Amino acid sequence: MVATAERGAATVAAVTLAYSVTTVMLMVGLSVAGVAGARRLPVPAVARHMEAASGVLIALVGAAVLLLEH
């Protein structure tokens, strides 16, 4: 987006809008695919602990980012 600053505010707005729409569409698509995939798992225990597993995964990714950042 910084590279488009030379071309004016309208170009920056268009690139920002395109980036935002693409990001939201990708996140929604991946979320729907993940939920659809998770619903296919036949084990009821997995369904009961899905929120906890998601939280642990998010925490691990966050810790990895912090560790790899330095």
N, C-alpha and C positions, 0 to 999 in steps of 0.2 A: 504494500500500500504506500509505503514511503516513496518508492520509485515513481509512483503516479502523481506525486505532489507537483511536479514540474508542469503537468498537463492541466492543472486547474482543479477547482473544488468539485466540479461535476464529475470528472473522471474518478477522483478519489471516492466520491459518494457511490458511483456505479460499481467500482471494484469492491468497496466495503459491503454494499448490498448483495452482490453476487457471492462474496465469501460467506456472508452471514446466512443466506438462503441455502447455500450448499452445505454448510456446517449443520444447520438445523435438520435438513433433509437426511443427511448421513446419520446423525445421531438418532433420529426417529426410526429410520430404516434398520439400523443395527439393534436398537432396543426391541423393535417388533420381531426381528429375526431371533434375537436372544430369548425372548419370552416364548415364541413359538417352538423353539428348540427345547427349552426347558420343560415345556408342557408335554413333550413327547417322552420324557423320562418316566418310566413306570414305577419308580421306587417312591412311595409316599414320604419316606424319611428325607429324601432330597428336597421335596417341596416344602417340608416343614422348616428346613434350615437354610433355604435359599437366601433370605435377607441377611442372615448372619454371614454366610459365605461371601455374599457380595460386599459386605462391609469389610471383611477381612481382606479380600482381594484389593479393594480400594486403598486400604491402609498399607498393604504391602507395596503396591505400585507407588504410593506417595513416599514411603520410606526408601524405595529403590531410587526414585528421582532425587531425593535429598542426598543420598549417599553417592550417587553417580555425578552429581552436580559439581563436586569439588575435585 
